């Protein structure tokens, strides 16, 4: 298990955190009735105890939807943009009502809603039957039978939808069943009425609309033929049982008119269904395309984790919530140790596999409500809200270290992957996203400096740095990766002849925000952080590459002077690293002139003399800068 370092004295902050939770629709579910909807919806019960002593999600929380781009907001009462907002509109409350009736299944809720619309047609017919009975258009007994038939039919269908029995059929919407029983009811009404059968017969057109958006043109025609066949059977039954109430020519004329109209309705209904299906397909394709665009814009394509853009949005929202409710937020900045070595030795494709496996392990050991993202390269960040006990941060860090350290083999290749973590908290260490990210980044590099495979808290010692210096240090660490350093060449001129005898390499930093920075702005900081070594090696390689380019261009031989830092001069690998640079660039060693200071030599004269002899043996020239200002000064 990796170690832990703590820079300076860290203030302990304990915050009381509300344990209230919310889910995407649950606030409205609570309005659906006195009985808790979770009792009938087991999928609402979930508990996450990955962090012992870390607040777990209560059993009433909905699972987060797939992916971590939009994790649920654990323990928060306010809602995110994509979720239900306060002030529920009528259509939202209606959807919530049907969802609760359908056990939380949105498709079943939609089927139930459509059935209720069809039931409304039956409900409007009941008072009409009562009026017809009052006006003696239908006898009282058949009227009661007709009403009872409508009630029984709708109750049976409603029971089937509520119990989920409809799912056992090929068509879970039961469209054919509703159309069939509707036609049966209409035909019974036509038979029962002694007068005004033409008005009742028009209800068959209403029954035909039950298939709109579901039936094809062929199915509509089939339904129309069923209606015509049913009406023909009714006419024959009327002629046999109630001949005194029927005018045969009138009835068959109505049948002929219906035969002329129904096919037109069938064709129109089929066209409407086809148009609706095409619109639905287009909407689904558009929704899928928009979802893909959103996924690409807000998620890392390699690991499928949220990217920098989405993480910054979520961090801003989390800080706003934390400020409103006076509660802490923790930010973990994580970096894989020596990942560059894996890329250089095993290839970038294998490096991508390592990143994918590491991201999977990191994501699996945090709560659903926490946000973990990949900022780029081998850098990951974790945002944790609802801290509870601040000591839980240590446990989280150890779980993250253990998860990555267990990554021992990928595709048969044995590995030793470790992680360095920097931890920064709101409001103790910063109150805005930029300060928190910079602080966590600095703390992470402190963990690396202290041996890697550990974690480090940002704390009071770093508070002595100005925000500008912290930002500068964070940017300096990425300057080499982004190619922000520049080498300028200042000519050395012989004052007697005016001839150029050589050039001196001058390092500059082209900062993306502050412009061109001179060495006094960043060299001391680079020495403090140990970054002077890779920066110095990059400078030597750049100078050698430029010298060879001048030679290839036919320019006269020109010695180039390069300043060595004290830290780089003490590096044991300096000679071998310089030899590799000269060999890879094809540069002549004698063209290089290394400048060192007197103090660098006098710190350890024996080692310095040995190093200088090795450099001279390679053919590299050495000069001592600032001679006479140190130990050789007349002041001693």
C-alpha positions in Angstrom: 0.0 0.0 0.0 1.3 3.4 -0.9 2.3 5.9 1.7 0.9 9.2 2.7 2.5 12.6 3.1 1.0 15.7 4.7 2.7 19.0 3.9 2.6 21.3 6.9 -0.2 21.5 9.5 -3.6 20.7 8.1 -6.7 22.2 9.6 -9.4 19.6 10.4 -12.8 20.5 9.2 -15.9 18.5 10.3 -19.1 19.3 8.6 -22.6 18.0 9.2 -24.1 16.6 6.0 -27.7 15.9 5.3 -28.5 12.4 4.6 -31.5 13.3 2.5 -31.4 11.9 -1.0 -33.2 12.5 -4.3 -33.7 10.6 -7.5 -34.9 11.6 -10.9 -38.7 11.4 -10.4 -39.1 10.4 -6.7 -40.2 13.8 -5.4 -43.3 13.4 -7.5 -43.7 9.7 -6.6 -44.1 10.8 -3.0 -47.3 12.6 -4.2 -48.8 9.5 -5.7 -50.4 8.2 -2.6 -49.9 7.4 1.1 -48.3 4.0 0.4 -44.6 4.2 -0.3 -44.0 3.5 -4.0 -40.8 1.7 -3.1 -42.7 -1.2 -1.6 -44.0 -2.2 -5.0 -41.0 -1.2 -7.0 -38.0 -3.3 -5.7 -35.6 -1.7 -8.3 -35.8 1.5 -6.3 -34.0 -0.2 -3.4 -30.2 0.0 -3.6 -27.3 0.4 -1.2 -23.7 1.2 -1.9 -21.2 0.4 0.9 -17.9 0.5 -1.0 -16.5 3.0 1.5 -16.8 1.6 5.0 -17.7 4.5 7.2 -18.5 6.5 4.1 -22.2 7.6 3.8 -24.0 5.0 1.7 -26.9 5.6 -0.5 -30.2 4.9 1.2 -32.5 2.2 0.0 -34.8 4.7 -1.6 -32.4 5.9 -4.2 -32.8 5.2 -7.9 -29.8 3.6 -9.6 -27.7 6.0 -11.7 -28.3 5.8 -15.4 -25.7 4.1 -17.5 -22.4 5.8 -17.8 -20.8 8.3 -15.4 -21.3 11.4 -17.5 -24.5 12.2 -15.5 -24.2 10.5 -12.2 -27.0 11.0 -9.7 -26.6 13.7 -7.1 -26.2 11.8 -3.8 -27.8 13.5 -0.8 -28.7 16.6 -2.7 -32.2 18.2 -2.7 -31.6 20.4 -5.7 -32.0 19.1 -9.2 -29.7 19.0 -12.1 -30.7 20.4 -15.5 -31.8 17.1 -17.0 -34.0 16.2 -14.1 -37.5 17.1 -12.8 -37.5 20.7 -11.5 -39.7 22.3 -8.8 -43.1 23.4 -9.9 -44.3 20.2 -11.7 -46.5 20.9 -14.7 -49.8 19.1 -15.4 -48.3 16.8 -18.0 -45.5 15.9 -15.7 -47.8 15.0 -12.9 -49.9 12.9 -15.3 -46.9 11.0 -16.4 -45.9 10.5 -12.8 -49.4 9.2 -12.0 -49.3 6.6 -14.8 -45.7 5.6 -13.9 -46.8 4.8 -10.4 -49.8 2.9 -11.7 -47.6 0.9 -14.1 -45.0 0.0 -11.5 -42.4 2.4 -12.9 -42.3 0.9 -16.4 -42.6 3.9 -18.8 -43.7 1.7 -21.7 -46.5 0.1 -19.6 -47.4 3.6 -18.4 -47.9 4.8 -22.0 -50.1 1.8 -22.8 -52.1 2.5 -19.7 -52.5 6.1 -20.7 -53.8 5.2 -24.2 -56.2 2.7 -22.7 -57.6 5.4 -20.4 -58.1 7.7 -23.4 -60.1 4.9 -25.1 -62.1 4.3 -21.9 -63.0 8.0 -22.0 -64.9 7.3 -25.2 -66.9 4.6 -23.4 -67.5 6.9 -20.5 -69.1 9.6 -22.7 -71.4 6.9 -24.2 -73.0 6.0 -20.9 -74.9 9.3 -20.4 -75.9 9.1 -24.1 -77.4 5.6 -23.5 -79.3 7.1 -20.5 -80.7 9.9 -22.7 -81.6 7.4 -25.4 -83.5 5.4 -22.8 -85.4 8.5 -21.7 -86.3 9.3 -25.3 -87.5 5.7 -25.8 -84.9 5.0 -28.5 -83.8 1.9 -26.6 -85.6 -0.2 -24.0 -84.5 0.1 -20.4 -83.3 -3.5 -20.0 -81.1 -3.5 -23.2 -79.8 -0.1 -22.0 -78.7 -1.5 -18.7 -77.1 -4.5 -20.5 -75.2 -2.2 -22.8 -73.9 -0.1 -19.9 -72.9 -3.3 -18.0 -71.1 -4.6 -21.1 -69.1 -1.4 -21.4 -68.1 -1.5 -17.7 -67.1 -5.1 -17.8 -65.1 -4.7 -20.9 -63.1 -1.7 -19.6 -62.6 -3.3 -16.2 -61.2 -6.4 -17.7 -58.8 -4.5 -19.9 -57.8 -2.2 -17.0 -57.1 -5.3 -14.9 -55.0 -6.8 -17.6 -52.9 -3.6 -17.9 -52.4 -3.1 -14.2 -51.5 -6.8 -13.6 -49.1 -6.8 -16.6 -51.0 -9.7 -18.3 -50.8 -7.8 -21.5 -47.1 -8.4 -21.7 -47.7 -12.0 -22.3 -49.3 -11.3 -25.7 -47.5 -10.6 -29.0 -49.1 -7.1 -29.0 -48.8 -5.8 -25.5 -50.9 -2.8 -26.4 -53.9 -5.2 -26.9 -55.0 -3.0 -29.9 -56.7 -5.8 -31.7 -58.5 -6.9 -28.6 -59.7 -3.3 -27.8 -60.9 -2.9 -31.4 -62.7 -6.2 -31.5 -64.6 -5.7 -28.2 -65.3 -2.2 -29.2 -67.0 -3.4 -32.4 -68.9 -6.0 -30.4 -70.2 -3.3 -28.1 -71.2 -1.1 -31.0 -72.9 -3.9 -32.8 -74.9 -4.8 -29.7 -75.9 -1.2 -29.3 -77.0 -1.1 -33.0 -79.1 -4.2 -32.4 -80.6 -2.9 -29.1 -81.7 0.5 -30.4 -85.1 0.5 -31.9 -84.6 3.9 -33.6 -81.5 6.1 -34.5 -79.3 3.2 -35.4 -77.4 5.4 -37.9 -76.2 7.6 -35.1 -75.0 4.6 -33.1 -73.4 3.1 -36.2 -71.1 6.1 -36.5 -69.4 5.0 -33.3 -67.8 2.3 -35.4 -65.6 5.1 -36.8 -64.6 6.0 -33.2 -63.6 2.3 -32.7 -61.6 2.5 -35.8 -59.5 5.3 -34.3 -58.3 2.9 -31.6 -55.9 1.5 -34.2 -54.4 4.9 -35.2 -50.6 5.0 -34.8 -50.6 1.1 -34.5 -52.4 -0.4 -37.5 -51.1 -0.6 -41.0 -53.4 0.2 -44.0 -54.0 -3.5 -44.4 -55.0 -3.9 -40.7 -57.3 -0.9 -41.0 -59.0 -2.5 -44.1 -59.3 -5.8 -42.2 -61.0 -3.9 -39.3 -63.3 -2.1 -41.7 -64.3 -5.5 -43.2 -65.0 -6.8 -39.6 -67.3 -3.8 -39.0 -69.2 -4.3 -42.3 -69.5 -8.1 -41.6 -70.8 -7.4 -38.1 -73.3 -4.8 -39.3 -74.5 -7.3 -42.0 -75.0 -9.9 -39.2 -76.9 -7.4 -37.1 -79.3 -6.6 -40.0 -80.0 -10.3 -40.5 -80.7 -10.7 -36.8 -83.0 -7.6 -36.8 -85.0 -9.1 -39.7 -85.4 -12.4 -37.8 -86.0 -11.2 -34.2 -87.3 -7.6 -34.5 -88.8 -7.3 -38.0 -91.3 -4.6 -36.8 -88.4 -2.2 -36.0 -86.3 -2.6 -39.2 -86.6 -1.0 -42.6 -84.6 -3.4 -44.8 -83.9 -1.0 -47.6 -82.9 1.7 -45.2 -80.5 -0.6 -43.3 -78.9 -1.9 -46.4 -78.5 1.6 -47.7 -76.7 2.5 -44.5 -74.5 -0.6 -44.9 -73.6 0.5 -48.5 -72.7 4.0 -47.3 -70.6 2.6 -44.5 -68.9 0.3 -47.1 -68.0 3.3 -49.1 -66.7 5.4 -46.2 -64.8 2.9 -44.1 -62.2 2.0 -46.7 -61.4 5.8 -47.0 -60.9 6.0 -43.2 -58.8 2.8 -43.4 -56.5 4.3 -46.0 -56.2 7.6 -44.2 -55.6 5.9 -40.9 -52.9 3.7 -42.5 -51.2 6.8 -43.9 -51.3 8.5 -40.5 -49.7 5.5 -38.9 -47.0 5.3 -41.5 -46.3 9.0 -41.2 -46.1 8.7 -37.4 -43.8 5.7 -37.7 -41.5 7.6 -40.1 -41.5 10.6 -37.7 -40.7 8.3 -34.8 -37.8 6.7 -36.7 -36.5 10.1 -37.6 -36.8 11.3 -34.0 -35.0 8.2 -32.7 -32.2 8.7 -35.2 -31.9 12.3 -34.3 -32.0 11.6 -30.6 -29.4 8.9 -31.1 -27.2 11.3 -33.1 -27.5 14.0 -30.5 -26.7 11.5 -27.8 -23.6 10.4 -29.7 -22.5 14.1 -30.2 -23.1 14.8 -26.5 -21.1 11.6 -25.6 -18.2 12.6 -27.9 -18.2 16.2 -26.6 -18.3 15.3 -22.9 -16.6 11.9 -22.6 -13.2 10.5 -23.2 -13.3 8.2 -26.2 -10.7 5.9 -24.8 -12.1 5.2 -21.3 -15.7 6.5 -21.7 -15.2 8.6 -18.5 -16.3 12.2 -18.5 -13.7 14.5 -20.0 -12.3 17.8 -18.8 -15.3 19.8 -20.2 -17.9 17.8 -18.4 -15.9 17.6 -15.2 -15.5 21.3 -15.1 -19.2 21.8 -15.5 -19.9 19.3 -12.7 -17.3 20.8 -10.5 -18.8 24.3 -10.8 -22.3 22.9 -9.9 -20.8 21.0 -6.9 -19.1 24.1 -5.6 -22.3 26.1 -6.0 -24.2 23.4 -4.0 -21.5 23.3 -1.4 -21.6 27.0 -0.9 -25.4 27.1 -0.5 -25.4 24.3 2.0 -22.1 25.0 3.8 -20.7 21.5 3.2 -17.3 20.3 2.0 -16.2 18.9 -1.3 -13.0 16.9 -2.0 -11.0 16.8 -5.2 -8.6 14.0 -5.9 -6.0 14.5 -8.6 -4.5 11.2 -9.8 -1.5 10.4 -12.1 -0.1 7.0 -13.1 3.5 6.7 -12.0 6.1 6.3 -14.8 3.4 5.8 -17.4 5.7 7.4 -20.0 8.1 4.4 -19.6 5.2 2.1 -20.5 4.4 4.1 -23.6 8.1 4.2 -24.7 8.9 0.6 -24.1 5.6 -1.2 -24.9 4.0 1.2 -27.3 1.1 3.6 -27.3 -1.4 0.9 -28.1 -0.5 -1.1 -25.0 -0.4 2.2 -23.0 -4.0 2.8 -24.1 -4.9 -0.6 -22.7 -3.3 0.3 -19.4 -5.3 3.5 -19.2 -8.5 1.6 -19.9 -7.9 -0.9 -17.2 -6.8 1.7 -14.7 -9.9 3.8 -15.5 -12.1 0.8 -15.0 -10.6 -0.1 -11.6 -10.8 3.5 -10.4 -14.4 3.8 -11.5 -15.4 0.6 -9.8 -14.1 1.6 -6.4 -16.0 4.8 -6.0 -19.7 5.5 -5.3 -22.2 6.0 -8.1 -22.7 9.6 -7.0 -19.1 10.5 -7.2 -17.7 11.9 -10.5 -14.5 10.5 -11.9 -13.0 11.9 -15.1 -10.0 11.7 -17.3 -8.4 15.1 -17.9 -5.9 13.8 -20.5 -2.8 11.6 -20.8 -2.5 9.6 -17.6 -4.3 12.2 -15.4 -7.6 11.4 -13.6 -9.7 13.4 -11.2 -12.3 12.4 -8.7 -14.9 14.7 -7.2 -16.4 13.6 -3.9 -19.3 15.3 -2.2 -21.1 14.4 1.1 -17.8 13.7 2.9 -19.2 12.9 6.3 -16.1 12.2 8.3 -13.0 13.9 6.8 -11.0 10.8 7.7 -12.9 9.0 4.9 -10.7 10.8 2.4 -7.7 8.8 3.6 -9.7 5.6 3.2 -10.8 6.6 -0.3 -7.2 7.4 -1.3 -6.0 4.0 -0.1 -8.8 2.2 -2.0 -7.8 4.0 -5.2 -4.1 3.1 -4.6 -5.0 -0.5 -4.0 -7.2 -0.7 -7.0 -4.5 0.4 -9.4 -1.6 -1.5 -7.7 -3.6 -4.8 -8.2 -3.2 -4.2 -12.0 -0.4 -6.8 -12.4 -0.9 -8.2 -15.9 -2.5 -7.0 -19.1 -2.7 -9.2 -22.2 0.0 -11.5 -20.7 2.4 -8.7 -20.0 3.4 -8.3 -16.4 3.3 -4.8 -15.0 3.9 -2.7 -11.9 1.5 0.2 -12.1 1.2 2.6 -9.2 -0.7 5.8 -8.6 0.1 9.2 -7.0 -2.8 11.2 -5.6 -3.1 14.8 -4.5 -6.1 15.8 -2.4 -7.6 19.3 -2.1 -10.8 20.2 -0.2 -13.4 23.0 -0.4 -13.5 25.4 1.5 -10.3 24.7 3.5 -7.9 24.8 0.5 -9.8 26.9 -2.0 -13.1 28.2 -3.0 -13.0 28.1 -6.8 -12.4 25.3 -9.3 -9.1 26.7 -10.6 -7.5 27.0 -7.1 -8.7 23.5 -6.2 -7.4 21.9 -9.4 -4.0 23.7 -9.0 -3.7 22.7 -5.4 -4.6 19.1 -6.0 -2.1 19.0 -8.9 0.7 20.4 -6.7 -0.1 18.0 -3.9 0.0 15.1 -6.4 3.5 16.0 -7.5 4.5 16.3 -3.9 3.4 12.7 -3.5 5.5 11.8 -6.5 8.5 13.6 -5.1 8.2 11.6 -1.9 8.5 8.2 -3.6 5.3 7.8 -5.6 2.5 5.2 -5.0 1.0 7.4 -2.3 -1.2 10.4 -1.6 -0.7 13.8 -0.2 -3.0 16.5 1.2 -2.7 20.1 0.1 -2.3 22.1 3.3 -1.1 25.2 5.1 2.5 25.0 3.9 1.5 25.5 0.3 -0.7 28.4 1.3 2.5 30.5 1.5 2.6 30.3 -2.2 0.8 33.0 -4.0 -2.0 31.9 -6.4 0.1 33.1 -9.3 3.0 30.9 -8.2 0.8 27.9 -7.7 -0.6 28.3 -11.2 2.9 28.9 -12.6 4.1 25.7 -11.0 1.2 23.7 -12.3 1.8 25.1 -15.8 5.5 24.4 -15.6 4.9 20.7 -15.1 3.0 20.5 -18.3 5.2 22.9 -20.3 7.4 20.2 -21.7 4.5 18.0 -22.8 2.8 21.0 -24.6 6.0 22.2 -26.3 6.0 25.6 -24.7 9.7 26.0 -24.1 11.9 27.9 -26.7 15.6 28.2 -27.2 17.0 31.5 -28.5 20.6 32.0 -29.5 22.7 35.1 -28.6 25.9 35.6 -30.6 29.3 36.0 -29.0 31.3 38.7 -30.8 35.0 39.4 -30.8 35.3 43.0 -29.9 38.6 43.4 -31.8 37.5 41.9 -35.1 33.7 42.1 -34.9 33.5 38.4 -35.9 31.0 36.0 -34.4 32.9 33.4 -32.4 30.0 31.4 -31.1 26.5 31.6 -29.7 24.9 31.1 -26.3 21.7 29.2 -25.9 19.1 31.1 -23.9 16.0 29.3 -22.6 12.6 30.9 -22.6 9.1 29.8 -21.7 6.3 30.7 -24.0 3.5 30.7 -21.4 0.0 30.3 -23.0 -1.4 33.1 -20.8 1.6 35.3 -19.7 3.5 35.3 -22.9 7.3 34.9 -23.1 8.9 34.4 -19.7 12.6 35.0 -18.9 14.5 32.3 -16.8 14.3 34.3 -13.6 10.6 33.8 -13.6 10.7 30.0 -13.6 14.2 28.5 -13.3 14.2 28.8 -9.5 10.8 27.2 -9.4 11.9 24.4 -11.7 14.9 23.7 -9.4 12.6 23.5 -6.3 10.3 21.0 -8.0 13.1 19.0 -9.7 11.7 19.8 -13.1 15.0 21.5 -14.0 16.5 18.0 -15.0 14.0 17.1 -17.7 14.0 20.8 -18.9 17.8 20.8 -19.0 17.9 17.5 -21.0 15.3 18.9 -23.4 17.4 22.0 -23.9 20.6 20.0 -24.6 18.7 17.9 -27.2 17.2 21.0 -28.8 20.6 22.7 -29.0 22.3 19.6 -30.5 19.5 19.3 -33.1 19.8 22.9 -34.1 23.6 22.7 -34.4 23.3 19.7 -36.7 20.7 21.6 -38.8 23.1 24.5 -39.2 25.9 22.2 -40.2 23.6 20.5 -42.8 22.6 23.9 -44.1 26.3 24.7 -44.9 26.8 27.3 -42.1 30.2 27.7 -40.6 31.1 25.7 -37.5 29.9 27.7 -34.4 30.4 26.6 -30.8 27.2 26.7 -28.7 27.3 27.5 -25.0 24.7 26.0 -22.7 24.3 26.7 -18.9 24.1 23.6 -16.7 22.1 23.9 -13.4 23.6 22.7 -10.1 21.0 19.9 -9.8 21.7 18.7 -13.4 25.4 18.8 -12.8 25.0 16.4 -9.8 23.0 13.9 -11.8 24.8 10.6 -12.1 23.3 9.9 -15.5 24.5 13.2 -17.0 27.4 11.8 -19.0 25.4 8.8 -20.4 22.4 11.0 -21.2 24.6 13.6 -23.0 26.3 10.8 -24.9 22.9 9.5 -26.1 21.8 12.9 -27.2 25.0 13.5 -29.2 24.7 10.1 -30.8 21.0 10.4 -31.7 21.3 13.9 -33.2 24.7 13.2 -34.9 26.2 16.3 -33.4 30.0 16.7 -32.9 30.8 16.8 -29.2 33.4 19.6 -29.6 30.8 22.1 -30.8 29.1 21.9 -27.4 30.4 24.2 -24.6 28.9 23.6 -21.1 29.0 26.5 -18.6 29.1 25.7 -14.9 29.6 27.9 -11.9 32.4 27.9 -9.4 30.0 27.0 -6.5 28.9 23.9 -8.3 32.4 22.6 -8.5 33.4 23.5 -4.9 30.3 21.7 -3.4 32.0 18.4 -4.0 35.3 18.9 -5.7 36.3 15.3 -6.1 33.1 14.3 -7.8 33.1 17.4 -9.9 36.6 16.8 -11.1 35.7 13.2 -12.0 32.6 14.4 -13.9 34.5 17.1 -15.8 37.2 14.6 -16.9 34.5 12.3 -18.3 33.0 15.2 -20.2 36.3 16.3 -21.5 37.0 12.7 -22.6 33.9 12.9 -24.7 35.2 16.0 -26.4 32.8 18.5 -24.7 34.3 21.9 -23.7 33.8 23.2 -20.2 33.8 26.8 -19.0 33.4 28.2 -15.4 31.0 31.1 -15.2 31.1 33.7 -12.4 34.8 32.9 -11.6 36.1 35.1 -8.8 32.7 35.8 -7.2 32.7 32.7 -5.0 35.5 30.7 -3.2 38.2 32.3 -5.4 37.1 35.8 -4.6 39.7 38.1 -3.0 37.2 38.5 -0.2 38.1 35.0 1.2 
